[in-house]
Amino acid sequence: MPELPEVETVRRVLEEEISGQTFLSYRLGTPTFYRRPDEALLENFKGLKILGVSRRGKYLILKFHNNRELILHLGMSGRIHFNENSPHARISLYFSKTFVCFQDARRFGRVMERVPLLGPEPLSQDFNADYLFSVFKNKKAAIKSVLMDQSIVAGLGNIYATEALYLAGIRPGRKACRAHLDEIQKVVSLAQELLRQSILSGGTTLPDESYLDPLGRPGRFQKQLKIYGKTICPKGHAISRTKRQIAGRRAYYCRFCQR
């Protein structure tokens, strides 16, 4: 699933390409999304000028005049691009000078009117050690599971939570309530630095190339990953995966470097 750096990269390209244009029409592919877009909602945007594109967590927000917003969520495999000839095109949005294609092979992406309730942005001042400590102290769930809870922190997903916990020396399955304040400070600082560096690198594109930016360019941050998708950690130890799923999947960790 595209995480904050990938969605932010998409946002920047979209804002450059479609800001100032008028939304003219749309076309739904067949079959469409798992949750079919509300066509009455889409009809209401016809003729409106788009002022810009913002982001909240992993959600893209197309901002129109009259304070109207159209929300796109890429789901598990969604891509935004400008090539209409896609076998998995779910919706095409036509503007006065260009169009935007939402491609989604697994069909979990969404087009909606409102962003759900989310936690603080991980690159904001609201996401800090004191905040996270106050959340963790009452949580018996795995620390990685809590970090990936979008109601606690918006946009931090599997790749960057895995990397931050490795660099902080914390096992992903450890109970969140057992984390000390100094450890939490490390997690916050490392997660923020990882996200910033990934944004500068255009995000992370894994071997299946599930993520490309709207211009078809892969991210480059995968070259800097320490543990995610690897078999050997930077210190030469074999990487393990948890026997039980954490937040819906087995987690990478090093049993020597993380405790």
NURO-302645 format. One record per atom (N, C-alpha, C): residue in one letter; x, y, z. Coordinates in steps of 0.02 Angstrom, whole numbers, padded with zeros to 5 digits, always signed. Layout:
N
AXYZ...
//
This chain:
259
M+00042-00060+00000M+00000+00000+00000M+00044+00062+00000P+00030+00110-00045P+00069+00173-00043P+00061+00206+00025E+00117+00229+00052E+00118+00261+00118E+00129+00336+00108L+00139+00372+00163L+00142+00445+00160L+00190+00472+00107P+00253+00449+00103P+00299+00477+00053P+00275+00467-00019E+00246+00408-00033E+00223+00395-00100E+00163+00439-00117V+00116+00446-00069V+00057+00487-00081V+00077+00561-00087E+00125+00582-00047E+00149+00651-00052E+00182+00664-00120T+00219+00615-00145T+00249+00623-00211T+00196+00629-00265V+00145+00587-00261V+00089+00592-00308V+00055+00660-00302R+00045+00683-00242R+00013+00748-00231R+00050+00804-00267R+00116+00804-00260R+00155+00858-00289R+00150+00859-00365V+00150+00800-00395V+00143+00796-00468V+00073+00818-00489L+00022+00794-00454L-00046+00813-00472L-00057+00888-00466E-00032+00917-00412E-00042+00989-00403E-00011+01029-00461E+00047+01006-00483E+00081+01039-00539E+00041+01032-00604E+00009+00974-00613E-00022+00959-00677E-00094+00984-00684I-00132+00986-00629I-00204+01000-00638I-00228+01064-00603S-00188+01096-00562S-00210+01157-00528S-00232+01210-00579G-00288+01242-00564G-00314+01295-00607G-00359+01271-00663Q-00364+01206-00672Q-00406+01179-00725Q-00477+01167-00701T-00523+01161-00748T-00593+01149-00732T-00610+01076-00742F-00646+01047-00694F-00667+00978-00700F-00727+00974-00747L-00721+00934-00800L-00772+00930-00851L-00816+00868-00846S-00785+00810-00838S-00825+00749-00837S-00783+00691-00808Y-00813+00632-00807Y-00779+00573-00781Y-00805+00512-00819R-00766+00458-00814R-00788+00395-00843R-00767+00339-00796L-00814+00296-00778L-00800+00239-00735L-00782+00178-00777G-00731+00141-00755G-00712+00079-00788G-00758+00022-00765T-00753-00034-00800T-00793-00093-00782T-00747-00154-00776P-00746-00191-00721P-00782-00173-00659P-00747-00117-00623T-00784-00083-00581T-00756-00025-00546T-00730-00045-00477F-00730+00001-00430F-00701-00009-00365F-00740-00059-00323Y-00707-00084-00271Y-00741-00124-00221Y-00798-00084-00190R-00785-00020-00177R-00837+00027-00156R-00847+00076-00214R-00900+00067-00250R-00913+00107-00310R-00919+00181-00293P-00886+00224-00333P-00892+00296-00320P-00964+00320-00326D-00981+00369-00288D-01048+00398-00289D-01052+00444-00350E-01089+00423-00401E-01093+00462-00462E-01128+00529-00451A-01176+00531-00406A-01209+00595-00390A-01158+00644-00362L-01112+00619-00321L-01059+00662-00294L-01015+00688-00350L-00994+00644-00395L-00951+00665-00450L-00985+00716-00495E-01050+00708-00506E-01087+00755-00549E-01084+00826-00520N-01083+00831-00453N-01084+00896-00421N-01019+00935-00431F-00966+00902-00454F-00902+00936-00464F-00892+00962-00536K-00936+00943-00580K-00930+00965-00649K-00934+01041-00653G-00888+01070-00690G-00887+01142-00699G-00850+01180-00645L-00824+01145-00595L-00787+01179-00541L-00712+01180-00557K-00680+01235-00538K-00608+01242-00548K-00570+01212-00489I-00517+01175-00504I-00477+01146-00450I-00423+01196-00429L-00420+01208-00365L-00374+01258-00337L-00306+01228-00319G-00305+01164-00303G-00242+01132-00284G-00255+01062-00258V-00202+01029-00237V-00207+00961-00211V-00170+00959-00145S-00203+00935-00093S-00171+00927-00028S-00172+00854-00008R-00148+00840+00052R-00144+00771+00076R-00159+00769+00150R-00193+00716+00171R-00204+00702+00242R-00189+00629+00252G-00134+00613+00287G-00114+00544+00293G-00101+00514+00225K-00137+00460+00208K-00129+00427+00143K-00184+00448+00094Y-00221+00500+00111Y-00277+00523+00069Y-00256+00584+00028L-00272+00583-00037L-00263+00640-00081L-00326+00682-00081I-00319+00747-00077I-00377+00792-00073I-00375+00840-00131L-00421+00832-00179L-00428+00879-00234L-00471+00937-00210K-00443+00996-00208K-00477+01054-00179K-00505+01098-00234F-00571+01107-00234F-00606+01147-00284F-00630+01212-00252H-00649+01261-00295H-00677+01321-00266H-00745+01306-00235N-00772+01353-00198N-00833+01343-00157N-00821+01294-00100N-00756+01287-00080N-00737+01244-00023N-00758+01171-00033R-00760+01148-00095R-00777+01078-00109R-00714+01037-00114E-00717+00974-00091E-00659+00929-00093E-00680+00861-00118L-00638+00831-00159L-00647+00763-00182L-00587+00723-00158I-00600+00668-00124I-00547+00630-00090I-00532+00566-00130L-00467+00552-00139L-00445+00490-00171L-00401+00451-00123H-00416+00387-00115H-00374+00343-00075H-00349+00287-00120L-00284+00276-00122L-00255+00229-00170L-00263+00156-00150G-00284+00142-00088G-00295+00073-00067G-00231+00033-00068M-00236-00031-00088M-00179-00076-00087M-00133-00067-00148S-00162-00053-00206S-00122-00055-00267S-00138+00002-00314G-00172+00054-00289G-00193+00108-00333G-00135+00150-00359R-00145+00174-00421R-00097+00219-00453R-00135+00275-00487I-00105+00333-00487I-00131+00390-00524I-00084+00404-00581H-00110+00410-00642H-00067+00426-00699H-00107+00461-00753F-00075+00477-00808F-00107+00515-00862F-00114+00475-00926N-00111+00408-00920N-00118+00364-00977N-00185+00328-00972E-00230+00344-01016E-00298+00316-01011E-00301+00243-01032N-00252+00219-01069N-00252+00150-01093N-00225+00103-01039S-00264+00092-00988S-00244+00049-00932S-00295-00007-00924P-00272-00070-00919P-00319-00125-00910P-00355-00123-00843H-00330-00085-00795H-00361-00082-00729H-00385-00011-00713A-00402+00028-00765A-00428+00095-00754A-00496+00091-00721R-00503+00121-00662R-00567+00120-00626R-00607+00184-00637I-00571+00240-00642I-00605+00303-00656I-00556+00350-00690S-00581+00387-00739S-00542+00440-00772S-00577+00506-00758L-00538+00555-00735L-00565+00621-00721L-00540+00668-00775Y-00586+00700-00811Y-00568+00742-00867Y-00570+00816-00847F-00513+00849-00857F-00508+00920-00843F-00502+00959-00908S-00499+01025-00904S-00500+01066-00964S-00438+01057-01008K-00382+01036-00980K-00321+01028-01020K-00290+00958-01015T-00314+00917-00971T-00285+00850-00963T-00336+00804-00930F-00317+00743-00917F-00359+00697-00880F-00315+00658-00831V-00348+00631-00781V-00314+00592-00730V-00346+00523-00727C-00305+00471-00731C-00330+00402-00728C-00313+00372-00660F-00362+00342-00628F-00353+00306-00565F-00353+00232-00583Q-00295+00201-00580Q-00287+00130-00595Q-00283+00092-00530D-00318+00034-00526D-00319-00002-00463D-00333-00076-00476A-00279-00115-00481A-00286-00186-00499A-00326-00225-00446R-00317-00208-00382R-00350-00246-00329R-00416-00215-00306R-00431-00156-00332R-00497-00125-00324R-00514-00103-00253F-00464-00093-00210F-00479-00070-00142F-00474+00006-00136G-00456+00041-00190G-00453+00114-00188G-00523+00143-00180R-00525+00207-00163R-00590+00238-00150R-00591+00310-00176V-00649+00332-00197V-00663+00403-00212V-00719+00423-00165M-00708+00475-00126M-00757+00492-00073M-00760+00567-00062E-00803+00587-00017E-00814+00658-00004E-00777+00683+00057R-00763+00638+00105R-00733+00660+00168R-00676+00613+00188V-00625+00642+00220V-00572+00603+00250V-00595+00578+00317P-00585+00514+00334P-00605+00490+00400P-00562+00521+00456L-00583+00510+00517L-00546+00537+00574L-00478+00503+00579L-00425+00543+00579L-00356+00517+00580L-00317+00549+00637G-00262+00516+00655G-00217+00543+00705G-00175+00599+00676P-00128+00626+00714P-00086+00681+00690P-00040+00659+00633E-00023+00706+00591E+00026+00693+00538E+00094+00679+00570P+00130+00629+00548P+00194+00612+00579P+00249+00665+00570L+00240+00709+00522L+00290+00763+00512L+00268+00828+00544S+00214+00825+00583S+00190+00885+00618S+00217+00888+00689Q+00211+00946+00720Q+00233+00954+00790Q+00189+00915+00838D+00129+00897+00817D+00083+00859+00860D+00106+00787+00870F+00147+00762+00824F+00174+00695+00831F+00242+00700+00865N+00242+00687+00929N+00304+00693+00968N+00306+00638+01021A+00361+00635+01057A+00371+00581+01105A+00320+00582+01161D+00303+00642+01185D+00254+00647+01239D+00186+00621+01217Y+00166+00640+01157Y+00102+00616+01131Y+00102+00540+01124L+00154+00513+01094L+00156+00441+01082L+00162+00402+01147F+00199+00429+01195F+00205+00396+01261F+00137+00392+01295S+00097+00446+01289S+00031+00446+01320S-00015+00395+01287V-00004+00381+01223V-00043+00331+01188V-00019+00261+01206F+00047+00252+01205F+00076+00186+01216F+00064+00158+01287K+00061+00201+01336K+00061+00177+01406K+00000+00133+01422N-00053+00140+01383N-00113+00100+01396N-00125+00047+01342K-00076+00036+01299K-00085-00010+01243K-00045-00074+01254K-00081-00131+01255K-00047-00196+01260K-00035-00227+01192A-00059-00195+01139A-00048-00219+01071A+00025-00211+01052A+00046-00247+01000A+00115-00242+00974A+00130-00170+00954I+00190-00148+00969I+00209-00078+00956I+00202-00061+00882K+00218-00108+00838K+00211-00093+00766K+00138-00085+00747S+00094-00125+00776S+00023-00120+00763S-00004-00052+00782V+00019-00026+00840V-00004+00040+00863V+00022+00094+00816L+00084+00089+00795L+00112+00139+00749L+00076+00141+00683M+00049+00084+00661M+00015+00081+00597M-00060+00096+00602D-00084+00109+00663D-00153+00128+00673D-00163+00200+00650Q-00200+00210+00597Q-00206+00276+00567Q-00244+00326+00611S-00281+00301+00661S-00314+00346+00708S-00265+00373+00760I-00205+00343+00762I-00153+00364+00809I-00101+00407+00774V-00079+00386+00716V-00034+00427+00675V-00052+00415+00602A-00061+00468+00564A-00087+00464+00496A-00031+00458+00445G-00032+00404+00406G+00014+00398+00350G+00073+00353+00361L+00088+00336+00423L+00144+00292+00438L+00122+00220+00427G+00154+00184+00381G+00132+00116+00363G+00186+00065+00375N+00180+00009+00341N+00220-00050+00355N+00295-00039+00342I+00312-00010+00286I+00383-00002+00269I+00419+00042+00319Y+00391+00101+00333Y+00427+00150+00373Y+00423+00134+00448A+00369+00101+00470A+00367+00077+00539A+00419+00023+00550T+00426-00023+00501T+00476-00076+00506T+00546-00047+00510E+00562+00001+00468E+00628+00031+00467E+00642+00070+00531A+00594+00109+00554A+00604+00149+00615A+00616+00105+00675L+00579+00050+00682L+00587+00006+00739L+00655-00030+00736Y+00677-00048+00676Y+00743-00080+00671Y+00797-00031+00693L+00795+00029+00668L+00847+00078+00685L+00844+00097+00759A+00785+00093+00789A+00778+00108+00861A+00796+00048+00904G+00806-00011+00873G+00823-00071+00911G+00765-00102+00949I+00704-00093+00924I+00644-00117+00958I+00610-00170+00915R+00594-00227+00945R+00558-00280+00908R+00487-00257+00894P+00462-00272+00834P+00394-00249+00816P+00339-00280+00858G+00351-00340+00886G+00300-00374+00925G+00299-00356+00998R+00346-00314+01021R+00346-00296+01091R+00283-00254+01108K+00255-00264+01168K+00196-00227+01187K+00213-00152+01190A+00168-00111+01162A+00181-00039+01161A+00189-00010+01231C+00152-00037+01280C+00156-00010+01348C+00223-00022+01382R+00265-00065+01352R+00330-00079+01381R+00386-00034+01352A+00368+00010+01308A+00418+00055+01278A+00433+00112+01326H+00497+00128+01335H+00517+00183+01378H+00516+00249+01338L+00513+00304+01374L+00508+00370+01342L+00567+00383+01295D+00628+00364+01316D+00685+00376+01273D+00682+00333+01209E+00654+00273+01214E+00645+00232+01155E+00593+00262+01108I+00540+00288+01137I+00487+00319+01097I+00514+00381+01061Q+00557+00419+01096Q+00588+00477+01064Q+00628+00456+01003K+00664+00400+01008K+00702+00375+00951K+00655+00357+00893V+00601+00322+00909V+00553+00302+00857V+00525+00363+00821V+00505+00413+00858V+00477+00474+00828V+00529+00507+00782S+00589+00518+00808S+00641+00553+00769S+00660+00513+00707L+00667+00447+00715L+00687+00405+00658L+00632+00401+00606A+00569+00394+00628A+00514+00391+00581A+00509+00455+00541Q+00517+00511+00574Q+00513+00575+00539Q+00570+00583+00488E+00630+00563+00507E+00686+00568+00461E+00677+00521+00402L+00654+00461+00414L+00641+00413+00360L+00590+00441+00310L+00537+00470+00336L+00485+00497+00293L+00512+00555+00251R+00550+00599+00283R+00578+00656+00247R+00625+00633+00191Q+00668+00585+00207Q+00715+00560+00157Q+00679+00524+00100S+00627+00488+00118S+00590+00452+00066S+00554+00501+00020I+00525+00554+00047I+00493+00605+00005I+00543+00635-00043L+00603+00650-00018L+00655+00677-00062L+00675+00628-00117S+00667+00563-00103S+00684+00511-00152S+00626+00489-00195G+00569+00522-00187G+00511+00504-00227G+00475+00442-00204G+00486+00421-00141G+00452+00363-00115G+00491+00299-00125T+00458+00242-00109T+00488+00176-00114T+00451+00134-00166T+00488+00108-00214T+00460+00061-00263T+00491-00007-00251L+00450-00055-00232L+00473-00123-00219L+00480-00162-00284P+00509-00223-00283P+00522-00260-00345P+00462-00271-00390D+00401-00274-00361D+00342-00283-00404D+00321-00219-00439E+00356-00163-00425E+00342-00098-00455E+00269-00079-00448S+00239-00094-00390S+00170-00077-00378S+00161-00001-00372Y+00214+00034-00353Y+00209+00107-00348Y+00253+00141-00400L+00223+00184-00439L+00257+00231-00483L+00222+00297-00476D+00257+00352-00484D+00223+00417-00478D+00181+00429-00541P+00140+00482-00544P+00095+00491-00601P+00131+00498-00669L+00195+00514-00668L+00233+00519-00730L+00269+00454-00747G+00254+00401-00709G+00284+00336-00722G+00353+00325-00694R+00373+00369-00648R+00440+00364-00619R+00440+00325-00554P+00485+00276-00546P+00488+00239-00483P+00520+00281-00428G+00505+00264-00366G+00540+00295-00310G+00610+00267-00305R+00651+00298-00263R+00721+00277-00256R+00740+00260-00184F+00692+00267-00138F+00710+00257-00068F+00723+00183-00051Q+00700+00137-00093Q+00713+00066-00080Q+00788+00051-00075K+00829+00093-00106K+00901+00084-00103K+00928+00098-00032Q+00888+00133+00008Q+00910+00151+00076Q+00879+00107+00130L+00835+00061+00111L+00804+00018+00161L+00855-00027+00195K+00849-00034+00260K+00897-00074+00299K+00873-00146+00310I+00807-00155+00317I+00782-00220+00337I+00720-00243+00299Y+00677-00196+00280Y+00615-00215+00247Y+00628-00251+00181G+00603-00311+00174G+00612-00350+00113G+00681-00380+00105K+00723-00375+00157K+00791-00401+00153K+00797-00469+00187T+00852-00502+00175T+00865-00566+00209T+00921-00560+00260I+00964-00509+00253I+01020-00497+00299I+01017-00425+00322C+01025-00413+00387C+01025-00344+00412C+01093-00312+00400P+01100-00246+00407P+01164-00213+00395P+01222-00239+00437K+01208-00272+00493K+01261-00299+00536K+01276-00372+00520G+01244-00398+00468G+01260-00466+00446G+01218-00521+00476H+01167-00504+00513H+01124-00555+00544H+01066-00573+00497A+01045-00636+00501A+00987-00657+00462A+00924-00623+00489I+00883-00598+00444I+00821-00565+00463I+00766-00616+00473S+00728-00609+00526S+00673-00654+00542S+00606-00620+00525R+00553-00660+00524R+00486-00633+00518R+00444-00662+00574T+00401-00621+00603T+00359-00644+00659T+00315-00702+00638K+00304-00749+00684K+00261-00806+00670K+00188-00783+00663R+00169-00736+00704R+00101-00709+00702R+00100-00643+00663Q+00043-00630+00634Q+00035-00567+00597Q+00029-00509+00646I+00058-00453+00625I+00052-00390+00662I+00020-00340+00614A-00037-00313+00632A-00074-00267+00589A-00087-00298+00521G-00104-00363+00522G-00124-00397+00461G-00070-00429+00420R-00007-00427+00444R+00047-00457+00406R+00104-00476+00452R+00146-00522+00430R+00205-00541+00468R+00257-00486+00462A+00294-00474+00516A+00339-00417+00519A+00412-00439+00516Y+00453-00401+00480Y+00525-00411+00476Y+00558-00384+00540Y+00608-00421+00566Y+00647-00395+00621Y+00713-00435+00626C+00760-00408+00662C+00823-00442+00676C+00824-00461+00750R+00829-00525+00765R+00825-00546+00835R+00888-00530+00874F+00940-00507+00840F+01002-00486+00875F+01002-00410+00886C+00979-00373+00838C+00982-00300+00841C+00922-00269+00876Q+00867-00305+00880Q+00805-00277+00908Q+00784-00317+00970R+00762-00281+01020R+00742-00314+01083R+00675-00286+01108
//
